Amino acid sequence: MFLVVLGGAAIFMPLLAFVGYFNIFTPMIQTQIIMGFVGVFMSGFIMLPFALLADVIDYDEVLTGKRREGIYFGVQAIFQKVSIGISISIAGVLMYFGAANTPSLTGLKLIPVAAGITSLIAFFMFLKYQLREKDGKIVYKK
């Protein structure tokens, strides 16, 4: 399911850069339609990483016999906060691309394109994720 979320985000987020290029509806309606699809995949980004982390924690307990949820959630929070900071910095740089002191249209259109590219890269990286669920149990896929 997380692959569907990553793939959908990689497809729909860059479409925001093309709002207004086509004479189908108004730019506002185009944006609303695209954001409706993007929102579906964003909900997956909100929920699924915690489910994946729970699978990792359960698998770790099988391997080690120890419960270490606190460590996992703490490290996950650190990486999440760092990645949010990096994404805000990148968005800030892209926003002013090609302009001096004001956000440029080109820069604002580059932000969803960058998000789509990042999602596509994450999609291919996640293909190598080796924990899968089979018959209600976590298995390690080689």
C-alpha positions in Angstrom: 0.0 0.0 0.0 2.9 2.4 0.7 4.1 1.8 -2.8 0.7 2.9 -4.1 1.0 6.1 -1.9 4.5 6.9 -3.2 3.6 6.2 -6.8 0.4 8.2 -6.6 2.2 11.1 -5.1 4.9 10.9 -7.8 2.2 11.1 -10.4 -0.2 13.7 -9.0 2.0 16.2 -7.2 3.9 17.4 -10.4 0.5 17.9 -12.1 0.2 21.1 -10.0 2.9 22.6 -12.1 0.6 22.4 -15.2 -2.4 24.1 -13.7 -3.6 26.7 -16.2 -1.9 25.3 -19.2 -5.0 23.5 -20.5 -8.4 25.0 -21.3 -10.2 22.4 -19.2 -12.1 24.2 -16.4 -10.7 27.2 -14.6 -7.3 27.1 -12.9 -9.0 27.0 -9.5 -11.1 23.9 -10.4 -8.0 22.3 -11.9 -6.1 22.9 -8.7 -9.0 21.5 -6.6 -9.3 18.3 -8.6 -5.5 17.7 -8.5 -5.4 18.5 -4.8 -8.3 16.1 -4.2 -6.1 13.3 -5.6 -3.0 14.5 -3.8 -4.9 14.5 -0.5 -5.7 10.8 -0.9 -2.0 10.0 -1.1 -1.1 12.5 1.6 -3.3 10.6 4.0 -1.2 7.6 3.3 1.9 9.5 4.2 0.3 10.4 7.5 -0.8 6.9 8.5 1.3 4.3 6.8 4.8 5.1 8.1 3.7 4.3 11.7 2.2 1.0 10.5 5.5 0.1 8.8 7.4 1.1 11.9 5.2 -1.2 14.0 6.1 -4.0 11.6 9.8 -3.3 12.1 9.4 -3.2 15.8 7.5 -6.5 15.9 10.1 -8.1 13.6 12.9 -6.8 15.9 11.2 -8.4 18.9 11.2 -11.7 17.1 14.9 -11.4 16.3 16.1 -10.1 19.7 13.3 -11.0 22.2 13.4 -7.3 23.4 10.8 -4.6 23.2 12.4 -1.4 22.1 9.5 0.8 20.9 10.7 3.9 22.6 14.0 3.8 20.8 12.4 3.2 17.4 9.8 6.0 17.8 12.4 8.4 19.1 14.7 7.8 16.2 11.8 8.0 13.8 10.8 11.4 15.2 14.3 12.7 14.9 14.5 11.7 11.2 11.0 13.0 10.5 11.9 16.5 12.0 15.1 16.7 10.1 13.4 15.8 6.8 10.7 18.4 7.5 13.4 21.0 8.0 15.2 20.0 4.8 12.0 20.0 2.8 11.1 23.5 4.1 14.6 24.7 3.2 14.4 23.3 -0.3 10.9 24.7 -0.9 12.2 28.1 0.2 15.1 28.0 -2.2 12.9 26.8 -5.1 10.2 29.4 -4.4 12.6 32.2 -5.2 14.2 30.5 -8.2 14.8 33.0 -11.0 13.6 36.0 -8.9 15.4 38.4 -6.6 13.2 39.2 -3.6 9.7 37.8 -4.5 8.5 34.3 -5.1 8.5 33.4 -8.8 5.9 31.5 -10.7 8.6 29.2 -12.0 9.9 28.6 -8.5 6.4 27.9 -7.1 5.8 25.3 -9.9 9.1 23.6 -9.2 8.1 22.8 -5.6 5.5 20.1 -6.6 7.8 18.8 -9.3 10.5 18.4 -6.7 8.0 16.6 -4.4 7.0 14.3 -7.2 10.6 13.5 -8.0 11.4 12.8 -4.3 8.3 10.5 -4.1 9.5 8.6 -7.3 12.9 8.1 -5.8 11.3 6.9 -2.5 9.1 4.5 -4.6 12.2 2.8 -6.1 14.0 2.8 -2.8 11.0 1.2 -1.0 10.9 -1.6 -3.6 13.9 -3.0 -1.7 12.0 -3.0 1.7 12.3 -6.5 2.8 9.6 -6.9 5.4 6.3 -8.1 3.9 3.1 -9.4 5.5 2.0 -12.9 4.5 -1.0 -14.6 6.2 -1.0 -12.0 8.9 2.6 -12.5 9.8 5.7 -10.5 9.1 8.2 -12.2 6.9 11.6 -11.2 5.7 11.8 -11.2 1.9 15.3 -11.8 0.4 
